[in-house]
Amino acid sequence: MSRRGWALFALMGVLWGIPYLMIKVAVEEVSVPMVVFVRTALGAAVLLPLAIRMGRLDVVRRHWRPLLAFTAVEILGPWALLSHAETELTSSMTGLLIAAVPIVGVVLARLTGDAERLGPVRWAGLLVGLTGVCVLAWPHLGGGSAWAIGEVMLVALGYSIAPMIALRRLQDVPSLQMAAFSLAIAAVVYTGPAVLTWPDAMPSTQVLVALLALGLVCTALAFIVFFELIREVGTSRGMVFTYVNPAVAVAAGVVFLNEPFTGTIMLSFALILGGSVLATVQRRPVAAEAAPVPDAEEVRRGSAVSEASP
């Protein structure tokens, strides 16, 4: 991988590893609808003009139904559930639970007709990863924490379904258009709830910075960097950074919010990440890859950003 590819890779690990920290800070003073609205509105404000200038809006119009479905399971539901869950859970724990998305994705793909056989290694990965989730969640299965853990698991389910919609129904829609219009739709939907829950007083500077960072850095900039990463190194290599995100989430929570870093967290981290890697192992041809730059179809497939985006 080129030096530029490594730089983009490292940047993506940070950009989609720190949103859990930003969300945790923001929900301390503003409502969940407000957090989602600001994030989606700022992201759309940056990406939508770029998407319109690129054109191909006719393709978006022809695929508006699956685009709405994608938006619902990728942004509308998950981002609200994730924000609400972080009113009870630490940001590091939330990031670790979301790391189970590849495992859930493998199970769903199998249940929905994926013809690829799950060998012993992938089955072992599923069991190891699920064990990690249980180790992490078990001490918190009581009161509001149990409900919050359930919300995060629903987010993982949505993040696993969204790529299937993108790959099966939205392959003709360019990645930038998909991201921009999904964010715009979500911003419109959350405008009303955000107005109704508008804070009575101006949030603190810390919260305002967190909201701005969520929208401009962790959403708009992150999508742009993601697309550049996919173009630079290809989809399969580029998506490996999803295994870095949880480490960044845990580190950010521990360093900036003084969240606990216990033996349970370390064990669950190893189990979930190790299980995810094993569960998503695919047999590759013996021949080496021809070139790191993907063709147009591969770039479209890279639009399944929900496997990584928080």
C-alpha positions as a Markdown table, in Angstrom:
| # | Residue | x | y | z |
|---|---|---|---|---|
| 1 | Met | 0.0 | 0.0 | 0.0 |
| 2 | Ser | 1.3 | 3.5 | -0.9 |
| 3 | Arg | 2.3 | 6.1 | 1.7 |
| 4 | Arg | -0.9 | 8.0 | 0.8 |
| 5 | Gly | -2.9 | 4.9 | 1.3 |
| 6 | Trp | -1.5 | 4.4 | 4.7 |
| 7 | Ala | -2.2 | 8.0 | 5.6 |
| 8 | Leu | -5.8 | 7.7 | 4.5 |
| 9 | Phe | -6.1 | 4.4 | 6.3 |
| 10 | Ala | -4.9 | 5.9 | 9.6 |
| 11 | Leu | -7.1 | 9.0 | 9.2 |
| 12 | Met | -10.2 | 6.9 | 8.7 |
| 13 | Gly | -9.4 | 4.8 | 11.8 |
| 14 | Val | -9.5 | 8.1 | 13.8 |
| 15 | Leu | -12.4 | 9.8 | 12.0 |
| 16 | Trp | -14.8 | 6.9 | 12.5 |
| 17 | Gly | -13.3 | 6.0 | 15.9 |
| 18 | Ile | -14.0 | 9.3 | 17.7 |
| 19 | Pro | -17.7 | 9.8 | 17.0 |
| 20 | Tyr | -18.6 | 7.8 | 20.1 |
| 21 | Leu | -16.7 | 10.3 | 22.2 |
| 22 | Met | -18.3 | 13.2 | 20.5 |
| 23 | Ile | -21.8 | 11.7 | 20.9 |
| 24 | Lys | -21.2 | 11.0 | 24.6 |
| 25 | Val | -20.2 | 14.7 | 25.2 |
| 26 | Ala | -23.1 | 16.1 | 23.2 |
| 27 | Val | -25.9 | 14.1 | 24.8 |
| 28 | Glu | -25.0 | 15.4 | 28.2 |
| 29 | Glu | -26.7 | 18.8 | 27.3 |
| 30 | Val | -28.7 | 18.4 | 24.1 |
| 31 | Ser | -31.5 | 16.0 | 23.0 |
| 32 | Val | -30.9 | 13.0 | 20.9 |
| 33 | Pro | -32.9 | 14.4 | 17.9 |
| 34 | Met | -30.8 | 17.6 | 18.1 |
| 35 | Val | -27.6 | 15.5 | 18.0 |
| 36 | Val | -28.8 | 13.6 | 14.9 |
| 37 | Phe | -30.1 | 16.7 | 13.2 |
| 38 | Val | -27.0 | 18.8 | 13.6 |
| 39 | Arg | -24.8 | 15.9 | 12.5 |
| 40 | Thr | -26.8 | 15.1 | 9.4 |
| 41 | Ala | -27.5 | 18.7 | 8.5 |
| 42 | Leu | -23.9 | 19.7 | 8.6 |
| 43 | Gly | -22.8 | 16.6 | 6.7 |
| 44 | Ala | -25.5 | 17.2 | 4.0 |
| 45 | Ala | -24.5 | 20.9 | 3.7 |
| 46 | Val | -21.0 | 19.9 | 2.7 |
| 47 | Leu | -21.7 | 16.8 | 0.6 |
| 48 | Leu | -24.9 | 17.7 | -1.1 |
| 49 | Pro | -23.4 | 20.5 | -3.3 |
| 50 | Leu | -20.6 | 18.2 | -4.3 |
| 51 | Ala | -23.1 | 15.5 | -5.3 |
| 52 | Ile | -25.3 | 17.9 | -7.3 |
| 53 | Arg | -22.2 | 19.2 | -9.1 |
| 54 | Met | -21.2 | 15.7 | -10.0 |
| 55 | Gly | -24.6 | 15.1 | -11.6 |
| 56 | Arg | -26.3 | 11.7 | -12.2 |
| 57 | Leu | -29.3 | 12.8 | -10.2 |
| 58 | Asp | -31.6 | 10.8 | -12.5 |
| 59 | Val | -30.0 | 7.7 | -11.0 |
| 60 | Val | -30.9 | 8.8 | -7.5 |
| 61 | Arg | -34.5 | 9.5 | -8.5 |
| 62 | Arg | -34.9 | 6.1 | -10.1 |
| 63 | His | -33.7 | 4.4 | -6.9 |
| 64 | Trp | -35.5 | 6.6 | -4.3 |
| 65 | Arg | -37.2 | 3.6 | -2.7 |
| 66 | Pro | -34.2 | 1.6 | -1.8 |
| 67 | Leu | -32.4 | 4.8 | -0.9 |
| 68 | Leu | -35.1 | 5.6 | 1.7 |
| 69 | Ala | -34.7 | 2.0 | 3.0 |
| 70 | Phe | -30.9 | 2.4 | 3.2 |
| 71 | Thr | -31.3 | 5.8 | 5.0 |
| 72 | Ala | -33.7 | 4.3 | 7.5 |
| 73 | Val | -31.5 | 1.4 | 8.6 |
| 74 | Glu | -28.2 | 3.3 | 8.2 |
| 75 | Ile | -28.9 | 6.7 | 9.7 |
| 76 | Leu | -32.5 | 7.4 | 10.8 |
| 77 | Gly | -32.8 | 4.6 | 13.3 |
| 78 | Pro | -29.1 | 3.8 | 14.2 |
| 79 | Trp | -27.9 | 7.3 | 14.8 |
| 80 | Ala | -30.8 | 8.1 | 17.2 |
| 81 | Leu | -30.5 | 4.7 | 19.0 |
| 82 | Leu | -26.7 | 5.1 | 19.3 |
| 83 | Ser | -27.0 | 8.6 | 20.8 |
| 84 | His | -29.7 | 7.5 | 23.2 |
| 85 | Ala | -27.7 | 4.4 | 24.3 |
| 86 | Glu | -24.8 | 6.7 | 25.2 |
| 87 | Thr | -26.9 | 8.4 | 27.8 |
| 88 | Glu | -26.4 | 5.1 | 29.7 |
| 89 | Leu | -23.3 | 3.5 | 28.3 |
| 90 | Thr | -19.7 | 4.7 | 28.1 |
| 91 | Ser | -18.4 | 5.7 | 24.7 |
| 92 | Ser | -15.8 | 3.0 | 24.8 |
| 93 | Met | -18.3 | 0.2 | 25.5 |
| 94 | Thr | -20.6 | 1.5 | 22.8 |
| 95 | Gly | -17.7 | 1.4 | 20.3 |
| 96 | Leu | -16.8 | -2.1 | 21.3 |
| 97 | Leu | -20.3 | -3.4 | 20.9 |
| 98 | Ile | -20.6 | -1.8 | 17.4 |
| 99 | Ala | -17.4 | -3.8 | 16.5 |
| 100 | Ala | -19.7 | -6.8 | 16.3 |
| 101 | Val | -21.2 | -5.5 | 13.1 |
| 102 | Pro | -19.1 | -7.7 | 10.8 |
| 103 | Ile | -20.2 | -10.8 | 12.8 |
| 104 | Val | -23.9 | -9.9 | 12.5 |
| 105 | Gly | -23.3 | -9.2 | 8.8 |
| 106 | Val | -21.9 | -12.7 | 8.2 |
| 107 | Val | -24.9 | -14.3 | 10.0 |
| 108 | Leu | -27.4 | -12.1 | 8.0 |
| 109 | Ala | -25.7 | -12.8 | 4.7 |
| 110 | Arg | -26.0 | -16.5 | 5.4 |
| 111 | Leu | -29.6 | -16.3 | 6.4 |
| 112 | Thr | -30.6 | -14.3 | 3.3 |
| 113 | Gly | -29.1 | -16.7 | 0.8 |
| 114 | Asp | -25.4 | -16.1 | 0.7 |
| 115 | Ala | -24.0 | -19.1 | -1.1 |
| 116 | Glu | -20.6 | -18.8 | 0.4 |
| 117 | Arg | -19.9 | -21.7 | 2.7 |
| 118 | Leu | -18.9 | -21.0 | 6.3 |
| 119 | Gly | -15.9 | -23.1 | 7.1 |
| 120 | Pro | -14.6 | -24.0 | 10.6 |
| 121 | Val | -12.5 | -20.8 | 10.8 |
| 122 | Arg | -15.5 | -18.5 | 10.1 |
| 123 | Trp | -17.8 | -20.5 | 12.5 |
| 124 | Ala | -15.1 | -20.2 | 15.2 |
| 125 | Gly | -14.9 | -16.5 | 14.5 |
| 126 | Leu | -18.7 | -16.1 | 15.0 |
| 127 | Leu | -18.6 | -18.0 | 18.3 |
| 128 | Val | -15.5 | -16.1 | 19.6 |
| 129 | Gly | -17.0 | -12.7 | 18.6 |
| 130 | Leu | -20.3 | -13.5 | 20.2 |
| 131 | Thr | -18.6 | -14.6 | 23.3 |
| 132 | Gly | -16.8 | -11.3 | 23.4 |
| 133 | Val | -20.1 | -9.4 | 23.2 |
| 134 | Cys | -21.5 | -11.5 | 26.1 |
| 135 | Val | -18.4 | -10.9 | 28.2 |
| 136 | Leu | -18.8 | -7.2 | 27.7 |
| 137 | Ala | -22.6 | -7.0 | 28.1 |
| 138 | Trp | -23.2 | -9.5 | 30.9 |
| 139 | Pro | -22.2 | -7.3 | 33.9 |
| 140 | His | -24.5 | -4.5 | 32.6 |
| 141 | Leu | -27.6 | -6.5 | 32.0 |
| 142 | Gly | -29.8 | -4.7 | 34.5 |
| 143 | Gly | -31.9 | -1.6 | 34.5 |
| 144 | Gly | -31.3 | 1.1 | 31.9 |
| 145 | Ser | -28.0 | -0.4 | 30.8 |
| 146 | Ala | -29.7 | -3.5 | 29.5 |
| 147 | Trp | -32.1 | -1.4 | 27.4 |
| 148 | Ala | -29.1 | 0.6 | 26.1 |
| 149 | Ile | -27.2 | -2.5 | 25.1 |
| 150 | Gly | -30.3 | -3.7 | 23.2 |
| 151 | Glu | -30.3 | -0.4 | 21.4 |
| 152 | Val | -26.7 | -0.8 | 20.3 |
| 153 | Met | -27.4 | -4.3 | 19.1 |
| 154 | Leu | -30.3 | -2.9 | 17.0 |
| 155 | Val | -27.8 | -0.4 | 15.6 |
| 156 | Ala | -25.4 | -3.3 | 14.7 |
| 157 | Leu | -28.4 | -5.0 | 13.0 |
| 158 | Gly | -29.2 | -1.9 | 11.0 |
| 159 | Tyr | -25.5 | -1.4 | 10.1 |
| 160 | Ser | -25.5 | -5.0 | 8.8 |
| 161 | Ile | -28.6 | -4.7 | 6.7 |
| 162 | Ala | -27.7 | -1.4 | 5.1 |
| 163 | Pro | -24.8 | -2.8 | 3.0 |
| 164 | Met | -27.0 | -5.6 | 1.7 |
| 165 | Ile | -29.5 | -2.9 | 0.4 |
| 166 | Ala | -26.6 | -1.0 | -1.1 |
| 167 | Leu | -25.0 | -4.0 | -2.8 |
| 168 | Arg | -28.3 | -5.5 | -4.0 |
| 169 | Arg | -30.4 | -2.5 | -4.9 |
| 170 | Leu | -28.2 | 0.6 | -5.1 |
| 171 | Gln | -25.2 | -0.5 | -7.1 |
| 172 | Asp | -25.9 | 2.0 | -9.8 |
| 173 | Val | -26.0 | 5.0 | -7.4 |
| 174 | Pro | -22.5 | 6.6 | -6.9 |
| 175 | Ser | -21.2 | 6.6 | -3.4 |
| 176 | Leu | -21.1 | 10.3 | -2.9 |
| 177 | Gln | -24.7 | 10.7 | -4.1 |
| 178 | Met | -25.8 | 7.9 | -1.8 |
| 179 | Ala | -24.2 | 9.5 | 1.3 |
| 180 | Ala | -25.2 | 13.0 | 0.5 |
| 181 | Phe | -28.9 | 12.4 | -0.2 |
| 182 | Ser | -29.2 | 9.9 | 2.8 |
| 183 | Leu | -27.9 | 12.7 | 5.1 |
| 184 | Ala | -30.2 | 15.2 | 3.5 |
| 185 | Ile | -33.2 | 13.0 | 4.0 |
| 186 | Ala | -32.3 | 12.3 | 7.6 |
| 187 | Ala | -31.8 | 16.0 | 8.3 |
| 188 | Val | -35.3 | 16.8 | 6.9 |
| 189 | Val | -36.8 | 14.0 | 9.0 |
| 190 | Tyr | -35.2 | 15.2 | 12.2 |
| 191 | Thr | -35.8 | 18.9 | 11.7 |
| 192 | Gly | -39.2 | 18.8 | 13.5 |
| 193 | Pro | -38.0 | 16.7 | 16.5 |
| 194 | Ala | -34.9 | 18.9 | 16.8 |
| 195 | Val | -37.1 | 22.1 | 16.9 |
| 196 | Leu | -39.4 | 20.6 | 19.5 |
| 197 | Thr | -36.5 | 19.6 | 21.8 |
| 198 | Trp | -34.4 | 22.7 | 21.2 |
| 199 | Pro | -32.3 | 23.5 | 24.3 |
| 200 | Asp | -33.5 | 26.2 | 26.6 |
| 201 | Ala | -30.0 | 27.6 | 27.1 |
| 202 | Met | -27.0 | 27.8 | 24.8 |
| 203 | Pro | -25.0 | 24.5 | 25.2 |
| 204 | Ser | -21.5 | 24.8 | 26.6 |
| 205 | Thr | -18.5 | 25.4 | 24.3 |
| 206 | Gln | -17.5 | 21.7 | 24.7 |
| 207 | Val | -20.8 | 20.5 | 23.5 |
| 208 | Leu | -20.9 | 22.9 | 20.5 |
| 209 | Val | -17.4 | 21.7 | 19.5 |
| 210 | Ala | -18.5 | 18.1 | 19.8 |
| 211 | Leu | -21.6 | 18.8 | 17.6 |
| 212 | Leu | -19.5 | 20.6 | 15.0 |
| 213 | Ala | -16.9 | 17.8 | 15.0 |
| 214 | Leu | -19.6 | 15.2 | 14.5 |
| 215 | Gly | -21.1 | 16.9 | 11.5 |
| 216 | Leu | -18.1 | 18.4 | 9.8 |
| 217 | Val | -15.3 | 16.0 | 10.7 |
| 218 | Cys | -16.8 | 12.7 | 11.6 |
| 219 | Thr | -19.4 | 12.8 | 8.9 |
| 220 | Ala | -18.6 | 15.1 | 5.9 |
| 221 | Leu | -14.8 | 14.8 | 6.0 |
| 222 | Ala | -15.0 | 11.2 | 7.0 |
| 223 | Phe | -17.1 | 10.3 | 3.9 |
| 224 | Ile | -14.8 | 12.2 | 1.6 |
| 225 | Val | -11.7 | 10.5 | 3.0 |
| 226 | Phe | -13.4 | 7.2 | 2.9 |
| 227 | Phe | -14.1 | 7.5 | -0.8 |
| 228 | Glu | -10.5 | 8.6 | -1.5 |
| 229 | Leu | -9.3 | 5.5 | 0.5 |
| 230 | Ile | -11.4 | 3.1 | -1.5 |
| 231 | Arg | -10.1 | 4.7 | -4.8 |
| 232 | Glu | -6.5 | 4.5 | -3.5 |
| 233 | Val | -6.3 | 0.9 | -2.1 |
| 234 | Gly | -9.5 | -0.8 | -3.2 |
| 235 | Thr | -12.6 | -1.9 | -1.2 |
| 236 | Ser | -11.2 | -5.1 | 0.5 |
| 237 | Arg | -8.0 | -3.4 | 1.8 |
| 238 | Gly | -9.8 | -0.2 | 2.6 |
| 239 | Met | -12.4 | -1.8 | 4.8 |
| 240 | Val | -9.8 | -3.3 | 7.1 |
| 241 | Phe | -9.7 | 0.0 | 9.0 |
| 242 | Thr | -13.1 | -1.1 | 10.6 |
| 243 | Tyr | -11.0 | -3.2 | 13.0 |
| 244 | Val | -9.1 | -0.1 | 14.1 |
| 245 | Asn | -12.1 | 2.0 | 15.0 |
| 246 | Pro | -12.9 | 0.2 | 18.3 |
| 247 | Ala | -9.4 | 0.7 | 19.6 |
| 248 | Val | -9.6 | 4.4 | 18.8 |
| 249 | Ala | -13.1 | 4.5 | 20.5 |
| 250 | Val | -11.8 | 2.9 | 23.7 |
| 251 | Ala | -8.6 | 5.0 | 23.8 |
| 252 | Ala | -10.6 | 8.2 | 23.3 |
| 253 | Gly | -13.0 | 7.4 | 26.1 |
| 254 | Val | -10.3 | 6.4 | 28.5 |
| 255 | Val | -8.1 | 9.5 | 27.8 |
| 256 | Phe | -10.6 | 12.2 | 27.4 |
| 257 | Leu | -13.5 | 11.1 | 29.6 |
| 258 | Asn | -11.7 | 9.0 | 32.2 |
| 259 | Glu | -13.7 | 6.0 | 31.3 |
| 260 | Pro | -12.6 | 2.7 | 32.9 |
| 261 | Phe | -10.2 | 0.4 | 31.1 |
| 262 | Thr | -10.8 | -2.9 | 32.9 |
| 263 | Gly | -9.7 | -6.5 | 32.3 |
| 264 | Thr | -13.2 | -7.2 | 31.0 |
| 265 | Ile | -12.9 | -4.5 | 28.4 |
| 266 | Met | -9.5 | -5.8 | 27.3 |
| 267 | Leu | -10.8 | -9.4 | 27.1 |
| 268 | Ser | -13.9 | -8.5 | 25.2 |
| 269 | Phe | -12.0 | -6.3 | 22.9 |
| 270 | Ala | -9.7 | -9.2 | 22.0 |
| 271 | Leu | -12.6 | -11.6 | 21.5 |
| 272 | Ile | -14.8 | -9.3 | 19.4 |
| 273 | Leu | -12.1 | -8.0 | 17.2 |
| 274 | Gly | -10.5 | -11.5 | 16.8 |
| 275 | Gly | -13.8 | -13.0 | 16.1 |
| 276 | Ser | -14.7 | -10.3 | 13.5 |
| 277 | Val | -11.4 | -10.9 | 11.7 |
| 278 | Leu | -11.9 | -14.7 | 11.6 |
| 279 | Ala | -15.6 | -14.5 | 10.7 |
| 280 | Thr | -15.0 | -12.3 | 7.7 |
| 281 | Val | -12.0 | -14.2 | 6.3 |
| 282 | Gln | -12.5 | -15.0 | 2.6 |
| 283 | Arg | -10.6 | -17.3 | 0.4 |
| 284 | Arg | -8.6 | -15.4 | -2.1 |
| 285 | Pro | -7.2 | -16.5 | -5.5 |
| 286 | Val | -3.6 | -17.5 | -5.5 |
| 287 | Ala | -2.8 | -14.8 | -8.1 |
| 288 | Ala | -1.9 | -11.5 | -6.7 |
| 289 | Glu | -4.2 | -8.5 | -7.2 |
| 290 | Ala | -3.5 | -6.6 | -10.4 |
| 291 | Ala | -3.7 | -3.0 | -9.3 |
| 292 | Pro | -4.8 | -1.2 | -6.2 |
| 293 | Val | -7.0 | 1.2 | -8.0 |
| 294 | Pro | -10.6 | -0.2 | -8.2 |
| 295 | Asp | -12.8 | 0.1 | -11.2 |
| 296 | Ala | -16.1 | 2.0 | -11.1 |
| 297 | Glu | -18.1 | -1.1 | -9.9 |
| 298 | Glu | -15.7 | -1.6 | -7.0 |
| 299 | Val | -16.1 | 2.1 | -6.0 |
| 300 | Arg | -19.8 | 1.6 | -6.0 |
| 301 | Arg | -19.5 | -1.4 | -3.8 |
| 302 | Gly | -17.4 | 0.7 | -1.5 |
| 303 | Ser | -20.6 | 2.6 | -0.8 |
| 304 | Ala | -21.5 | 0.0 | 1.8 |
| 305 | Val | -20.1 | 2.4 | 4.4 |
| 306 | Ser | -22.3 | 1.2 | 7.1 |
| 307 | Glu | -19.9 | -1.6 | 8.0 |
| 308 | Ala | -17.6 | 1.1 | 9.3 |
| 309 | Ser | -19.6 | 4.3 | 10.0 |
| 310 | Pro | -20.8 | 5.0 | 13.6 |
